[in-house]
Amino acid sequence: MIAPPRPPAAVAVDWNGTMVDDAERAWRATRTALAAVQQEALAPATADAFRAAFELPMDAYFAALGVPADVTGRCVDAWNVAMAESTTTLAPGALQLLSTADALGVPVVVVSGADERVVHGDCTALGLTDLISEVHGNVHPKRRILRRYRSNGPLVYVGDTRYDVAEGLTAGAWTVAVDFGYGSRSDLADAHTIVSDLRDVARLLSGVP
């Protein structure tokens, strides 16, 4: 496992599939969103099928499923509403990562393709509001925001998809991929490090090999 810069100026994290373990929620939201635009037949049959087909940004994902271009925007909006109305759980080690960064005085910022209301709602429900410095939602491409933080010093970025890895590397961030999110492990090979538990990132921030 390659060591990150110490101390980083900030830790940026993707949200869905990275800080929260919500592939099942996202699959259900996808089915709800497709039903809202009368495209139920395009819905992935299982959560595993959802993960296999998922890509970012969300409008590209729905387009790849076959949703007509004139309703992909409505589909994304319906997906965000369904996500915001659902509950979720923290990903493995997420609280430890946030607590460690807080103890080290390293700000944690969320850079997500999802609507900010989804992230803020989850943070409130999970009691994380005080551990998150800023939330950037509906962000595409993510490199735009990541470069802003990278300009302040070394940046660690954590995500769960091939898109996240590419955006983190392009922005010059030390890029971590988690293998429990929406992407497959084979999609994440270019990351500096792949982890199965965010405690590993917390340990590395603390200088523990």
C-alpha positions in Angstrom: 0.0 0.0 0.0 1.5 3.3 -1.1 1.7 5.9 1.7 -0.2 9.2 1.2 1.3 12.7 1.7 1.5 13.6 5.3 -0.1 15.7 6.4 -2.5 16.4 3.4 -4.0 19.8 3.2 -7.4 18.2 2.8 -9.2 14.9 2.3 -11.8 14.9 -0.4 -14.3 12.1 -0.6 -17.0 10.8 -2.9 -20.2 10.1 -1.1 -22.5 7.4 -2.5 -20.8 4.0 -2.5 -17.7 5.5 -0.7 -18.7 7.1 2.6 -22.1 5.4 2.7 -22.8 1.8 1.9 -25.8 2.3 -0.4 -25.6 0.3 -3.6 -29.0 -1.3 -2.7 -30.5 2.2 -2.1 -29.1 3.5 -5.4 -30.5 0.4 -7.3 -33.9 1.0 -5.8 -33.7 4.7 -6.6 -32.7 3.8 -10.2 -35.8 1.7 -10.5 -38.0 4.5 -9.0 -36.4 7.1 -11.4 -37.0 4.9 -14.5 -40.6 4.4 -13.4 -41.1 8.1 -13.1 -40.3 8.5 -16.8 -42.2 5.4 -18.0 -39.0 3.5 -18.7 -39.4 0.6 -16.2 -38.3 -2.0 -18.7 -34.8 -0.5 -18.6 -34.3 -1.1 -14.9 -31.5 -3.3 -13.8 -32.9 -6.5 -12.3 -30.6 -6.7 -9.3 -28.2 -4.5 -7.3 -25.3 -6.5 -8.8 -26.6 -5.6 -12.3 -26.9 -2.0 -11.2 -23.2 -2.0 -10.1 -22.1 -3.7 -13.3 -23.6 -1.0 -15.5 -23.1 2.0 -13.3 -21.1 5.0 -14.6 -20.8 8.7 -13.9 -22.1 11.3 -14.6 -25.7 10.1 -13.9 -27.1 11.4 -17.1 -24.6 9.2 -19.0 -25.6 6.2 -16.9 -29.3 6.6 -17.7 -28.4 7.3 -21.4 -26.4 4.1 -21.5 -29.4 2.2 -20.1 -31.4 3.5 -23.1 -33.3 6.4 -21.5 -34.3 8.9 -24.3 -32.1 12.1 -24.2 -35.1 14.4 -23.6 -35.9 12.7 -20.3 -32.5 11.9 -18.8 -32.6 15.1 -16.8 -35.9 14.2 -15.3 -34.6 10.8 -14.5 -31.6 12.2 -12.7 -33.8 14.5 -10.7 -36.1 11.6 -9.7 -33.1 9.5 -8.7 -31.9 12.3 -6.4 -35.3 12.6 -4.8 -35.6 8.9 -4.2 -32.1 8.8 -2.7 -32.9 11.8 -0.4 -36.0 10.1 0.8 -34.2 6.8 1.7 -32.0 5.9 4.7 -28.5 4.5 4.4 -25.6 3.2 6.6 -22.0 4.2 6.9 -19.4 2.4 4.8 -16.8 0.3 6.7 -14.5 2.6 8.6 -16.1 5.8 7.5 -16.5 7.2 11.0 -13.0 6.3 11.9 -11.7 8.1 8.8 -13.7 11.2 9.6 -12.7 11.2 13.3 -9.0 10.7 12.5 -9.0 13.6 10.0 -10.8 15.8 12.6 -8.2 14.9 15.3 -5.4 15.7 12.9 -7.0 19.0 11.9 -7.4 17.9 8.3 -10.6 19.1 6.7 -12.8 16.6 4.9 -14.8 17.8 1.9 -17.4 15.9 -0.1 -17.2 16.1 -3.9 -20.2 14.2 -5.2 -22.2 13.7 -8.4 -25.3 13.4 -6.3 -27.5 16.4 -5.3 -26.3 18.2 -2.1 -29.6 17.5 -0.4 -28.8 13.8 -0.5 -25.4 14.3 1.2 -26.7 16.8 3.7 -29.7 14.6 4.6 -27.4 11.6 5.1 -24.9 13.7 7.2 -27.8 14.8 9.4 -29.3 11.4 9.8 -25.9 9.8 10.6 -24.6 12.5 12.9 -21.7 13.5 10.7 -22.4 17.2 10.2 -19.6 18.4 12.5 -17.1 16.2 10.8 -17.6 17.5 7.2 -16.2 20.8 6.3 -17.9 21.4 2.9 -20.2 19.6 0.5 -20.1 20.0 -3.2 -22.9 18.3 -5.0 -23.9 17.8 -8.7 -20.2 18.1 -9.6 -19.0 17.1 -13.1 -16.2 17.0 -13.8 -15.0 16.4 -10.3 -11.4 17.5 -11.2 -12.7 21.1 -11.3 -13.4 21.1 -7.5 -10.5 18.8 -6.7 -8.0 21.0 -8.3 -9.2 23.9 -6.2 -8.3 22.0 -3.0 -5.1 20.6 -4.6 -3.9 24.1 -5.1 -3.7 24.5 -1.3 -1.3 21.6 -0.9 -1.3 17.8 -1.0 -4.8 16.3 -1.4 -6.1 12.8 -0.7 -9.2 11.8 -2.7 -11.3 8.7 -2.0 -13.8 7.3 -4.5 -15.4 4.1 -5.6 -15.6 4.2 -9.4 -13.3 4.3 -12.5 -14.6 7.9 -13.0 -13.5 8.9 -9.5 -10.1 7.4 -9.9 -9.5 9.2 -13.2 -10.8 12.5 -11.8 -8.6 12.2 -8.7 -5.4 11.4 -10.7 -6.1 14.1 -13.2 -6.4 16.6 -10.4 -3.1 15.6 -8.9 -4.6 14.0 -5.8 -3.3 10.9 -4.0 -6.1 8.7 -5.0 -7.7 5.9 -3.0 -10.3 3.5 -4.4 -12.7 1.5 -2.2 -13.8 -1.9 -3.5 -17.2 -2.1 -1.8 -18.9 0.7 -3.7 -20.5 0.9 -7.1 -17.5 0.0 -9.2 -15.7 -3.3 -9.6 -12.2 -3.9 -8.3 -11.0 -4.3 -11.9 -12.2 -0.7 -12.6 -10.0 0.7 -9.9 -6.5 -0.6 -10.8 -5.1 2.8 -11.6 -5.6 4.2 -8.1 -2.6 4.7 -5.8 -4.2 2.4 -3.3 -7.3 0.2 -3.1 -8.9 -0.5 0.3 -11.8 -2.6 1.6 -12.2 -0.6 4.8 -11.7 3.2 5.3 -9.9 2.4 8.5 -6.9 1.7 6.3 -7.0 5.3 5.1 -7.4 6.6 8.7 -4.3 4.6 9.6 -2.3 6.0 6.8 -3.2 9.5 7.6 -2.0 8.8 11.1 1.3 7.5 9.8 0.5 3.8 10.7 1.8 1.4 8.0 
